[in-house]
Amino acid sequence: MNLPEAPGEFAGELLAWFEGAARPLPWRVMPADRARGVRPDPYGVWLSEIMLQQTTIAHGTRYWLDFTRRWPNVQALAGAEDSAVMAAWAGLGYYARARNLLKCARQVAASGGRFPQTARGLQALPGIGPYTAGAIAAIAFGQRAPAVDGNVDRVMARLLALEGPWPEQKKQIADSIERLVPADRPGEFAEAMMDLGATICTPKRANCLVCPVTRFCAARRRGGAERYPIKPAKAKKPVRRGAVLVLEAGGRVRLETRPEKGLLGGMLALPTTEWTGQASDAGAGVNALAGALGADRSTLSRIGEVRHVFTHFHLTLDVWRAGAPAADGGDWRAPEAVSGLPSVFAKAFRLAYPSSPISAR
């Protein structure tokens, strides 16, 4: 059956499957509980949607549980210290999300602690784009709003066997989802589409034999669901080089807080050179960095390198160690007390202190 011809049947069969197959997630109200009138906590839904952007559920769940334990509602989060939230976010990546999380929490708290209930109202808040607004509006408030994430893009591209330029496919997917969302169970429909893409219609394998809506799938009828979606080839990421300095004095190590704007803005870090495309720049840069921080450059030694992948580039950092005559100025901490470093710096820190409890999550 063609999907556009039977939107009601499609939603009904998808939701019937979801009632027995929904993943138990800590922020999710399960279908049986929804049927008894239980409603999700908007704060928990919002927090999960922000955290799960560019992050797997397995990875993000630990952070969600930690955040809701430390800051159980939006007012508590709004009153938190910036540094505490940024440290708690370390390892989730895309750190502008953490800065916007705080801005959003404070704006909501200042308005009485209630989130807007419509997608349009939610999208006016910091850090909430069209997908996140639609997901929160549908899941938390029962609004008939479309929620199109990467899983839904893939599922719909296969159901409709879409071809042609990806921007045109995206528009067709958004239009199709808007027509498919049922008025009575929009939140469960959004969650069911996400679960279908995460567990059955996965990127490398479309398990059509157990798919609850396979009879609607045009890609399967054409004999090859995995060839969809058809996207342009990704550009090769450039490689950058830099150096990071583990500077020690009196049994303590020097840390710094990165500028608010820019990559890893506001995060705790080890001192580092600029990240450029040349290995020679990193070598020269670490000497200048050591001098600027008052290190004894005769103690400067390279202890290894770490690699990290950012959204737009690959990074290789040479890790150097040096001593300083005294811990003058700056933020100096005992190595065992260091926490809250983003992954790239946590990797470098563990290279210098292999027994450190710090985690490069």
QUIRA-V174978 format. One record per helix or strand. SS is the DSSP state (h for helix, s for strand). FROM is the first residue (numbers start at 1). TO is the last residue. If there is no record, write none. Layout:
SS_FROM_TO + SS_FROM_TO
This chain:
h_3_5 + h_7_21 + h_31_35 + h_42_51 + h_57_70 + h_74_78 + h_82_89 + h_96_110 + h_119_123 + h_130_141 + h_150_159 + h_166_180 + h_186_199 + s_201_201 + s_206_206 + h_208_210 + h_214_216 + h_218_221 + h_225_227 + s_238_249 + s_252_257 + s_268_269 + s_271_272 + s_276_276 + h_279_292 + s_295_309 + s_313_324 + s_331_334 + h_335_337 + s_341_341 + h_343_352
